[in-house]
């Protein structure tokens, strides 16, 4: 294979950018400066913003007062907030946070009990490595500059995930208490581990594509892949520690100081017998205003476990997501959800509200994109997973604000819990997960539709 043999020549430079009339004129910049300085408010804001975090200056006091951490509907038992630290494992933390609630209640555990996030993280990294290499084999005939191939190569594995990936991991590998597989340095701070694994996977991708170019069969490519994965396992085992593979004992004291011991457990039997949550009996509802409602969607090349459950999303109205999240909370169950957490958040107060920062007062600007337009123009996508544990309803039963269990530790908000306004939910929440026995039949019927496949690089394929 010759270097750059797949690169295509640029046929034509963009004509518009070479047009002198497209350039900024120095005279116009000078005039803009004069107009800026003519407004005393601009000079006042400049004095303040050049020596302070400008977002702090723009905080809307009325919003800070109205978005309180008081709710009239909450699940009966709330747990102590967890901390994913310097990692992108929010989807795992959020999923396990929903499952530990019943386990804490069942055995009268302290509210800081945790299931091992690192256990699932190990297998997710290993399975995603296999998924990536299989995707490279599957796209072996495509030009290396093909948009999908480049998307796959951009980030072969990362910490993020979607709920269906959690389903696949737990159904295949089970769960263990955190005491049996605690955090390591590299599970809590994942940058260096990710960089190492990603570099090796790209190295393997080059090798697999080169082998294909020289006539290797799919069977030979998979044999090479199996050899590559032994290297990845070695890296993970050294940096994270090997997960429990032999029968283990789970022992603990309950809140009433009684001693409990369960012997001969495996990760699968611990999940089946003690956690007991039927994670496979759930559905994902998304709100994607670009696409048809009450239709079934998936994303090409999105997943983590080859041969596992495929990604399936039911696209619904945002009011459906609101109503069903309320229904689940009223039944005493927490709700896993995915959203764009980077938008309009004040971390120390723990508030999410689109009216939080008054950009109009400081900069004389406003944002006019719709939710659909933000998705289309790369302004928003699902970046984080958290858990609803409560909601405040008005006299008509409509949501005013939501209580959110985050996984960034107890600093900020109400000991790490966050308040989300109803307006923020409608604009930046993209996904919730429900048990099938809570979902109305009309949503279950959508699961029988032909699935619509979105491209690999679609924003609905973002990993929280």
DOVO-930568 format. One record per residue (C-alpha): x, y, z; residue in three letters. Coordinates in pm, 1 decimal, padded with zeros to 6 digits. Example, Ala and Ser with C-alpha at 12.3 -4.5 7.8 and 13.67 -1.06 7.14 Angstrom:
REC,u,v,w,type
REC,01230.0,-00450.0,00780.0,ala
REC,01367.0,-00106.0,00714.0,ser
This chain:
REC,u,v,w,type
REC,00000.0,00000.0,00000.0,unk
REC,00145.1,00333.2,-00101.6,unk
REC,00126.6,00633.2,00126.6,unk
REC,-00167.0,00863.7,00046.8,unk
REC,-00283.4,00637.0,-00235.9,unk
REC,-00645.0,00699.1,-00132.0,unk
REC,-00618.3,01077.8,-00113.4,unk
REC,-00821.5,01254.8,-00378.3,unk
REC,-00694.6,01576.6,-00540.9,unk
REC,-00876.3,01900.3,-00464.5,unk
REC,-01047.4,01982.7,-00790.7,unk
REC,-01136.7,02344.0,-00723.3,unk
REC,-01071.5,02598.0,-00450.7,unk
REC,-01382.0,02757.2,-00293.2,unk
REC,-01440.9,03056.6,-00518.1,unk
REC,-01636.7,03263.1,-00268.6,unk
REC,-01353.9,03279.6,-00016.1,unk
REC,-01115.7,03413.6,-00281.3,unk
REC,-01351.1,03700.8,-00365.7,unk
REC,-01206.1,04031.1,-00230.2,unk
REC,-01557.3,04148.6,-00144.5,unk
REC,-01577.3,03867.8,00115.8,unk
REC,-01286.1,04013.8,00317.0,unk
REC,-01320.9,04219.7,00634.2,unk
REC,-01237.5,04582.1,00564.7,unk
REC,-01015.4,04763.0,00814.0,unk
REC,-01229.8,05076.3,00785.4,unk
REC,-01542.7,04881.9,00879.6,unk
REC,-01366.2,04728.1,01179.0,unk
REC,-01273.8,05078.9,01293.3,unk
REC,-01634.8,05191.7,01255.1,unk
REC,-01757.6,04891.0,01452.8,unk
REC,-01514.4,04983.2,01732.8,unk
REC,-01649.9,05338.6,01743.3,unk
REC,-02008.2,05209.9,01768.0,unk
REC,-01905.3,04971.3,02046.3,unk
REC,-01742.0,05247.1,02252.2,unk
REC,-02032.0,05483.6,02198.9,unk
REC,-02247.4,05267.3,02428.7,unk
REC,-02148.9,05313.7,02797.0,unk
REC,-02298.8,04976.9,02886.2,unk
REC,-02046.0,04803.4,02660.1,unk
REC,-01757.7,04973.8,02839.3,unk
REC,-01903.6,04885.9,03178.9,unk
REC,-01944.1,04517.4,03082.4,unk
REC,-01594.1,04512.8,02936.1,unk
REC,-01448.1,04636.2,03265.0,unk
REC,-01634.5,04365.4,03456.0,unk
REC,-01592.6,04075.3,03211.5,unk
REC,-01219.6,04114.7,03150.6,unk
REC,-01148.7,04052.7,03519.4,unk
REC,-01423.1,03798.2,03602.7,unk
REC,-01592.4,03488.3,03467.2,unk
REC,-01848.8,03663.4,03248.6,unk
REC,-02111.0,03390.2,03298.2,unk
REC,-02117.0,03467.3,03671.9,unk
REC,-02195.3,03828.7,03589.3,unk
REC,-02488.1,03721.1,03373.5,unk
REC,-02666.3,03496.9,03625.2,unk
REC,-03039.8,03562.8,03633.9,unk
REC,-03124.9,03624.2,03999.4,unk
REC,-03493.6,03541.2,03949.4,unk
REC,-03404.0,03202.2,03803.1,unk
REC,-03163.3,03131.1,04088.8,unk
REC,-03446.1,03196.4,04332.8,unk
REC,-03725.6,03013.8,04148.8,unk
REC,-03532.7,02695.1,04061.7,unk
REC,-03529.4,02567.6,04418.8,unk
REC,-03433.4,02218.2,04535.7,unk
REC,-03784.7,02156.0,04669.6,unk
REC,-04016.4,01902.1,04502.5,unk
REC,-04364.6,01765.7,04571.0,unk
REC,-04299.1,01431.0,04397.4,unk
REC,-03990.3,01223.0,04480.8,unk
REC,-03891.2,00859.1,04492.8,unk
REC,-03903.4,00730.6,04853.7,unk
REC,-03532.6,00648.5,04883.9,unk
REC,-03256.8,00867.9,04744.9,unk
REC,-02894.5,00754.2,04746.6,unk
REC,-02575.9,00942.8,04812.2,unk
REC,-02441.2,01099.7,04493.7,unk
REC,-02161.5,00909.1,04319.4,unk
REC,-01853.3,01050.5,04148.2,unk
REC,-01730.9,00943.1,03804.2,unk
REC,-01426.3,01170.9,03850.4,unk
REC,-01215.3,01233.8,03538.2,unk
REC,-01399.5,00985.5,03319.3,unk
REC,-01687.9,00978.2,03073.5,unk
REC,-01873.3,00687.0,03234.6,unk
REC,-02189.7,00880.2,03325.4,unk
REC,-02414.4,00633.9,03138.8,unk
REC,-02281.3,00346.8,03352.1,unk
REC,-02306.5,00547.5,03674.9,unk
REC,-02661.0,00660.3,03593.8,unk
REC,-02769.6,00306.7,03506.2,unk
REC,-02625.2,00153.7,03821.3,unk
REC,-02765.4,00439.0,04031.0,unk
REC,-03115.7,00344.3,03918.1,unk
REC,-03054.3,-00021.5,04005.1,unk
REC,-02895.7,00021.3,04345.9,unk
REC,-03208.8,00188.7,04487.0,unk
REC,-03402.6,-00136.2,04525.8,unk
REC,-03093.5,-00325.0,04642.9,unk
REC,-03037.4,-00069.1,04920.4,unk
REC,-03400.2,-00103.9,05023.3,unk
REC,-03398.3,-00484.9,04999.3,unk
REC,-03101.3,-00531.4,05233.8,unk
REC,-03133.4,-00211.4,05441.6,unk
REC,-02795.9,-00090.3,05315.1,unk
REC,-02635.7,00246.0,05378.9,unk
REC,-02731.3,00496.7,05109.8,unk
REC,-02371.0,00520.6,04987.9,unk
REC,-02369.9,00158.1,04863.1,unk
REC,-02253.4,00131.1,04502.9,unk
REC,-02238.4,-00133.0,04234.3,unk
REC,-01904.1,-00156.2,04055.7,unk
REC,-01889.6,00085.7,03766.4,unk
REC,-01531.7,-00025.7,03694.6,unk
REC,-01645.0,-00384.2,03636.3,unk
REC,-01868.0,-00279.4,03346.6,unk
REC,-01609.0,-00027.1,03227.4,unk
REC,-01348.7,-00304.0,03182.7,unk
REC,-01574.8,-00518.5,02967.7,unk
REC,-01711.4,-00219.7,02778.2,unk
REC,-01360.3,-00117.5,02673.0,unk
REC,-01278.5,-00473.4,02568.5,unk
REC,-01605.0,-00525.7,02381.7,unk
REC,-01581.0,-00185.7,02209.9,unk
REC,-01232.6,-00277.5,02089.0,unk
REC,-01376.2,-00588.1,01925.8,unk
REC,-01668.1,-00383.5,01787.8,unk
REC,-01430.4,-00131.2,01630.9,unk
REC,-01211.0,-00395.1,01468.7,unk
REC,-01518.2,-00575.9,01335.4,unk
REC,-01639.2,-00242.9,01192.7,unk
REC,-01303.2,-00198.8,01020.1,unk
REC,-01335.3,-00546.9,00872.3,unk
REC,-01692.2,-00469.8,00764.0,unk
REC,-01582.8,-00147.1,00589.0,unk
REC,-01268.6,-00298.3,00436.0,unk
REC,-01388.0,-00230.0,00078.6,unk
REC,-01450.8,00139.5,00142.9,unk
REC,-01207.3,00418.6,00066.2,unk
REC,-01018.6,00517.0,00382.0,unk
REC,-01147.7,00873.7,00329.6,unk
REC,-01507.8,00754.8,00325.5,unk
REC,-01700.0,00962.6,00580.8,unk
REC,-01809.9,00658.7,00782.4,unk
REC,-01460.9,00508.0,00792.1,unk
REC,-01316.2,00840.1,00904.9,unk
REC,-01585.2,00865.7,01171.6,unk
REC,-01492.4,00520.0,01301.5,unk
REC,-01123.0,00607.9,01304.2,unk
REC,-01176.7,00942.0,01476.6,unk
REC,-01243.5,00775.9,01811.6,unk
REC,-01225.7,00395.0,01800.5,unk
REC,-01333.8,00368.6,02165.1,unk
REC,-01428.9,00618.1,02432.7,unk
REC,-01584.3,00618.7,02777.3,unk
REC,-01935.7,00713.8,02666.4,unk
REC,-02227.9,00491.2,02586.4,unk
REC,-02600.1,00454.3,02537.5,unk
REC,-02846.6,00263.1,02753.0,unk
REC,-02871.2,-00034.7,02516.6,unk
REC,-02496.6,-00083.1,02562.6,unk
REC,-02556.1,-00110.0,02937.5,unk
REC,-02822.8,-00372.9,02871.3,unk
REC,-02577.8,-00576.2,02663.9,unk
REC,-02301.7,-00557.2,02923.0,unk
REC,-02514.7,-00654.8,03221.0,unk
REC,-02695.5,-00938.1,03043.0,unk
REC,-02362.9,-01085.3,02930.1,unk
REC,-02137.4,-01020.7,03229.5,unk
REC,-02362.8,-00948.0,03528.8,unk
REC,-02269.8,-00711.3,03812.1,unk
REC,-02060.4,-00706.2,04128.8,unk
REC,-02057.1,-00480.3,04436.9,unk
REC,-01799.8,-00202.9,04420.2,unk
REC,-01620.8,-00355.6,04719.1,unk
REC,-01538.4,-00659.6,04502.1,unk
REC,-01401.0,-00455.4,04211.0,unk
REC,-01307.0,-00104.0,04326.2,unk
REC,-01186.0,00185.9,04116.3,unk
REC,-00832.3,00205.6,03981.1,unk
REC,-00637.5,00516.7,03886.2,unk
REC,-00711.9,00458.6,03517.1,unk
REC,-01084.9,00397.2,03564.1,unk
REC,-01120.6,00727.3,03749.9,unk
REC,-00888.4,00919.6,03517.2,unk
REC,-00917.6,00763.0,03174.4,unk
REC,-00732.5,00994.2,02933.9,unk
REC,-00400.5,00809.0,02921.6,unk
REC,-00558.7,00464.8,02902.6,unk
REC,-00788.2,00580.6,02622.6,unk
REC,-00500.2,00733.9,02429.3,unk
REC,-00301.1,00410.2,02450.8,unk
REC,-00590.3,00184.5,02346.4,unk
REC,-00700.2,00417.8,02066.3,unk
REC,-00348.9,00435.8,01921.1,unk
REC,-00320.0,00057.1,01920.5,unk
REC,-00662.5,00012.4,01763.2,unk
REC,-00576.4,00250.5,01480.5,unk
REC,-00253.1,00059.2,01437.4,unk
REC,-00453.4,-00262.6,01406.7,unk
REC,-00694.5,-00094.3,01162.7,unk
REC,-00405.8,-00010.3,00930.7,unk
REC,-00284.2,-00369.0,00952.5,unk
REC,-00627.6,-00516.9,00879.2,unk
REC,-00684.3,-00288.0,00580.5,unk
REC,-00335.2,-00367.0,00450.4,unk
REC,-00401.3,-00740.6,00485.6,unk
REC,-00727.5,-00701.3,00292.3,unk
REC,-00547.4,-00507.8,00017.1,unk
REC,-00310.3,-00802.5,-00017.3,unk
REC,-00593.2,-01053.2,-00053.9,unk
REC,-00651.0,-01180.8,00301.2,unk
REC,-00987.3,-01347.7,00363.2,unk
REC,-01236.8,-01242.5,00629.8,unk
REC,-01136.8,-01550.6,00828.4,unk
REC,-00774.1,-01442.8,00820.8,unk
REC,-00867.8,-01089.5,00922.5,unk
REC,-01061.4,-01223.9,01219.9,unk
REC,-00769.4,-01441.1,01322.7,unk
REC,-00554.1,-01129.5,01322.8,unk
REC,-00822.2,-00947.5,01521.2,unk
REC,-00821.0,-01218.0,01790.2,unk
REC,-00444.9,-01176.8,01823.7,unk
REC,-00485.3,-00799.2,01851.9,unk
REC,-00748.1,-00831.1,02125.1,unk
REC,-00505.9,-01023.7,02346.6,unk
REC,-00291.4,-00710.9,02352.6,unk
REC,-00592.4,-00496.0,02444.4,unk
REC,-00689.1,-00734.9,02726.3,unk
REC,-00334.9,-00717.2,02862.2,unk
REC,-00346.1,-00336.0,02863.8,unk
REC,-00682.9,-00332.2,03042.8,unk
REC,-00588.2,-00598.7,03296.9,unk
REC,-00266.8,-00416.3,03389.3,unk
REC,-00425.9,-00071.9,03422.9,unk
REC,-00768.0,-00163.6,03564.5,unk
REC,-00711.2,-00501.3,03729.5,unk
REC,-00884.6,-00820.2,03619.0,unk
REC,-01255.0,-00845.2,03705.3,unk
REC,-01367.3,-01128.2,03935.7,unk
REC,-01372.1,-01458.1,03747.7,unk
REC,-01395.7,-01701.5,04041.7,unk
REC,-01691.7,-01744.0,04279.2,unk
REC,-01687.0,-01469.4,04542.9,unk
REC,-01841.1,-01387.4,04880.2,unk
REC,-02044.2,-01072.6,04937.6,unk
REC,-02052.7,-00974.6,05302.5,unk
REC,-02176.2,-00654.5,05464.9,unk
REC,-02341.2,-00496.1,05767.9,unk
REC,-02687.4,-00348.5,05716.3,unk
REC,-02789.4,-00017.7,05870.1,unk
REC,-02923.4,-00200.6,06176.8,unk
REC,-02570.0,-00347.1,06229.0,unk
REC,-02668.4,-00700.6,06128.5,unk
REC,-02407.6,-00908.0,05943.9,unk
REC,-02497.5,-01067.3,05609.6,unk
REC,-02294.8,-01305.5,05394.9,unk
REC,-02362.7,-01463.3,05056.2,unk
REC,-02111.8,-01716.9,04925.5,unk
REC,-02041.2,-01884.8,04592.1,unk
REC,-02159.8,-01589.5,04386.6,unk
REC,-02068.9,-01509.4,04029.1,unk
REC,-02132.2,-01173.8,03861.9,unk
REC,-02425.8,-01327.7,03679.7,unk
REC,-02579.5,-01491.4,03988.4,unk
REC,-02529.5,-01174.7,04193.7,unk
REC,-02719.2,-00978.2,03930.6,unk
REC,-02994.5,-01238.1,03888.2,unk
REC,-03047.3,-01325.5,04255.0,unk
REC,-02972.6,-01002.1,04438.2,unk
REC,-03011.2,-00707.5,04200.5,unk
REC,-03294.9,-00872.3,04011.5,unk
REC,-03371.0,-00579.1,03782.6,unk
REC,-03483.6,-00699.1,03438.2,unk
REC,-03276.9,-00454.7,03238.4,unk
REC,-03368.2,-00620.2,02908.3,unk
REC,-03736.9,-00539.2,02966.0,unk
REC,-03689.1,-00170.2,02897.4,unk
REC,-03740.0,00062.5,02602.8,unk
REC,-03571.4,00384.1,02492.1,unk
REC,-03777.4,00689.3,02399.6,unk
REC,-03600.5,00974.4,02222.6,unk
REC,-03709.6,01320.0,02116.3,unk
REC,-03561.2,01394.3,01775.3,unk
REC,-03767.9,01674.7,01618.1,unk
REC,-03589.6,01629.6,01283.1,unk
REC,-03752.0,01293.1,01222.5,unk
REC,-04089.8,01120.3,01216.2,unk
REC,-04257.1,01057.4,01552.3,unk
REC,-04372.2,00712.3,01661.0,unk
REC,-04111.0,00552.7,01438.3,unk
REC,-03823.0,00317.6,01521.7,unk
REC,-03461.8,00429.1,01472.4,unk
REC,-03111.2,00293.9,01500.8,unk
REC,-02767.0,00428.4,01412.4,unk
REC,-02524.5,00252.5,01180.8,unk
REC,-02218.0,00103.4,01352.9,unk
REC,-02340.2,00211.2,01698.0,unk
REC,-02294.4,-00049.4,01968.1,unk
REC,-02048.3,-00222.7,02194.1,unk
REC,-02112.4,-00598.3,02193.6,unk
REC,-02109.2,-00784.4,01862.8,unk
REC,-02404.7,-01022.8,01861.4,unk
REC,-02581.1,-00828.2,02138.1,unk
REC,-02907.5,-00637.8,02132.8,unk
REC,-02909.2,-00372.9,01858.7,unk
REC,-02973.4,-00009.1,01942.0,unk
REC,-03344.3,00072.7,01912.6,unk
REC,-03499.3,00415.4,01979.7,unk
REC,-03867.9,00507.2,01960.4,unk
REC,-03899.5,00870.4,01850.9,unk
REC,-04174.0,01042.3,02048.2,unk
REC,-04307.6,01386.3,02132.6,unk
REC,-04133.2,01569.5,02415.0,unk
REC,-04465.6,01569.8,02602.7,unk
REC,-04456.3,01188.0,02594.0,unk
REC,-04114.3,01189.1,02756.9,unk
REC,-04243.3,01430.1,03024.0,unk
REC,-04561.8,01233.8,03094.1,unk
REC,-04393.8,00894.6,03116.3,unk
REC,-04106.0,01019.3,03330.5,unk
REC,-04366.2,01163.1,03571.0,unk
REC,-04559.1,00834.7,03568.2,unk
REC,-04245.7,00639.4,03655.1,unk
REC,-04147.8,00877.5,03936.0,unk
REC,-04499.6,00859.4,04079.4,unk
REC,-04453.7,00481.7,04088.3,unk
REC,-04145.5,00537.8,04305.2,unk
REC,-03887.8,00452.6,04038.5,unk
REC,-03592.0,00664.7,03923.9,unk
REC,-03557.7,00749.3,03552.4,unk
REC,-03237.9,00719.9,03344.0,unk
REC,-03213.3,00998.9,03085.4,unk
REC,-02968.5,01152.0,02838.7,unk
REC,-02928.6,01525.3,02772.8,unk
REC,-02693.4,01802.9,02660.9,unk
REC,-02563.8,01899.6,03004.4,unk
REC,-02323.9,02165.2,02875.9,unk
REC,-02603.9,02406.4,02798.3,unk
REC,-02713.4,02671.0,03051.9,unk
REC,-02578.8,02501.3,03364.4,unk
REC,-02454.7,02670.8,03680.8,unk
REC,-02262.5,02396.7,03852.8,unk
REC,-02212.8,02540.0,04200.4,unk
REC,-02584.0,02611.3,04247.1,unk
REC,-02685.4,02297.3,04059.1,unk
REC,-02929.8,02462.3,03817.8,unk
REC,-03016.7,02384.0,03455.5,unk
REC,-03235.3,02652.3,03297.9,unk
REC,-03226.6,02817.8,02950.7,unk
REC,-03303.5,03154.3,03115.9,unk
REC,-03008.9,03119.4,03355.3,unk
REC,-02760.7,03347.6,03177.2,unk
REC,-02878.7,03685.9,03051.2,unk
REC,-02672.6,03714.1,02734.1,unk
REC,-02919.0,03964.4,02596.7,unk
REC,-02841.2,04216.3,02870.8,unk
REC,-02463.8,04189.5,02834.3,unk
REC,-02411.6,04131.0,02463.4,unk
REC,-02743.0,04235.7,02305.4,unk
REC,-02773.1,03889.4,02152.6,unk
REC,-03026.2,03609.9,02161.2,unk
REC,-03026.5,03252.8,02033.6,unk
REC,-03300.0,03161.7,01789.0,unk
REC,-03228.0,02804.5,01677.3,unk
REC,-03495.0,02544.1,01738.5,unk
REC,-03410.0,02208.6,01893.4,unk
REC,-03412.3,02049.9,01548.6,unk
REC,-03186.8,02322.4,01407.2,unk
REC,-02941.7,02275.7,01692.0,unk
REC,-02915.0,01906.6,01605.8,unk
REC,-02875.7,01976.5,01234.5,unk
REC,-02611.8,02246.0,01278.3,unk
REC,-02390.8,02066.1,01534.6,unk
REC,-02495.5,02295.3,01818.9,unk
REC,-02638.6,02023.9,02043.8,unk
REC,-02648.0,01650.0,02103.6,unk
REC,-02671.3,01408.9,02396.0,unk
REC,-02356.2,01449.2,02605.1,unk
REC,-02442.0,01321.0,02952.0,unk
REC,-02663.4,01068.8,03131.8,unk
REC,-02821.8,01130.9,03471.6,unk
REC,-03119.9,01015.5,03677.9,unk
REC,-03450.7,01182.7,03760.2,unk
REC,-03548.4,01119.0,04123.1,unk
REC,-03821.5,01379.3,04157.5,unk
REC,-04039.8,01640.4,03990.8,unk
REC,-04236.7,01943.1,04110.1,unk
REC,-04584.3,01953.6,03956.4,unk
REC,-04820.6,02249.8,03932.1,unk
REC,-05192.2,02239.3,04012.9,unk
REC,-05262.1,02094.6,03666.8,unk
REC,-05012.1,01811.3,03707.9,unk
REC,-04759.1,01965.8,03470.1,unk
REC,-04387.0,01974.5,03549.1,unk
REC,-04233.3,02295.6,03683.3,unk
REC,-03888.1,02157.5,03763.8,unk
REC,-03711.2,01820.9,03791.9,unk
REC,-03479.3,01675.6,04056.9,unk
REC,-03169.0,01518.2,03904.3,unk
REC,-02915.7,01279.5,04054.9,unk
REC,-02581.9,01352.6,03891.3,unk
REC,-02252.1,01162.4,03921.9,unk
REC,-02004.4,01446.1,03976.6,unk
REC,-01971.8,01413.0,04352.0,unk
REC,-02147.4,01604.2,04629.8,unk
REC,-01999.7,01945.8,04556.2,unk
REC,-02254.8,02187.8,04412.9,unk
REC,-02631.2,02189.0,04407.0,unk
REC,-02809.0,01998.5,04684.9,unk
REC,-02523.4,01764.9,04786.7,unk
REC,-02466.8,01692.0,04417.2,unk
REC,-02834.0,01683.1,04317.8,unk
REC,-02938.3,01925.5,04043.0,unk
REC,-03257.9,02118.9,03967.6,unk
REC,-03369.4,02128.0,03602.2,unk
REC,-03642.3,02363.1,03482.3,unk
REC,-03927.3,02229.3,03269.8,unk
REC,-03813.6,02457.1,02986.0,unk
REC,-03463.0,02305.9,02994.9,unk
REC,-03610.9,01954.5,02978.4,unk
REC,-03802.5,02039.0,02662.9,unk
REC,-03500.0,02189.2,02486.8,unk
REC,-03208.6,01967.3,02591.4,unk
REC,-03337.4,01626.4,02707.6,unk
REC,-03309.6,01370.4,02427.6,unk
REC,-03375.3,01029.1,02580.3,unk
REC,-03546.5,00850.9,02869.6,unk
REC,-03566.3,00480.9,02950.7,unk
REC,-03881.1,00301.8,03070.2,unk
REC,-03974.5,-00045.2,03181.3,unk
REC,-04203.9,-00206.1,02927.2,unk
REC,-04474.5,-00261.2,03189.4,unk
REC,-04498.0,00116.8,03238.1,unk
REC,-04498.8,00205.7,02867.8,unk
REC,-04836.8,00236.6,02690.0,unk
REC,-04902.5,-00029.2,02426.7,unk
REC,-04876.9,00221.1,02141.2,unk
REC,-04504.6,00256.3,02213.0,unk
REC,-04449.4,-00118.6,02234.6,unk
REC,-04620.8,-00155.9,01896.7,unk
REC,-04354.4,00068.8,01740.4,unk
REC,-04094.2,-00196.5,01824.7,unk
REC,-04251.1,-00411.9,01550.8,unk
REC,-04196.0,-00148.3,01281.6,unk
REC,-03916.9,-00161.9,01027.8,unk
REC,-03621.4,00021.1,01175.4,unk
REC,-03491.5,00339.9,01013.2,unk
REC,-03109.8,00342.5,01003.1,unk
REC,-02941.5,00678.2,01062.8,unk
REC,-02577.4,00722.5,00953.4,unk
REC,-02294.9,00650.1,01198.4,unk
REC,-02215.7,01019.1,01238.0,unk
REC,-02575.2,01125.2,01315.5,unk
REC,-02607.8,01321.8,01642.4,unk
REC,-02849.0,01060.4,01777.8,unk
REC,-02549.5,00828.2,01786.1,unk
REC,-02372.5,01048.9,02040.6,unk
REC,-02237.5,00866.6,02344.3,unk
REC,-02331.5,01008.6,02683.8,unk
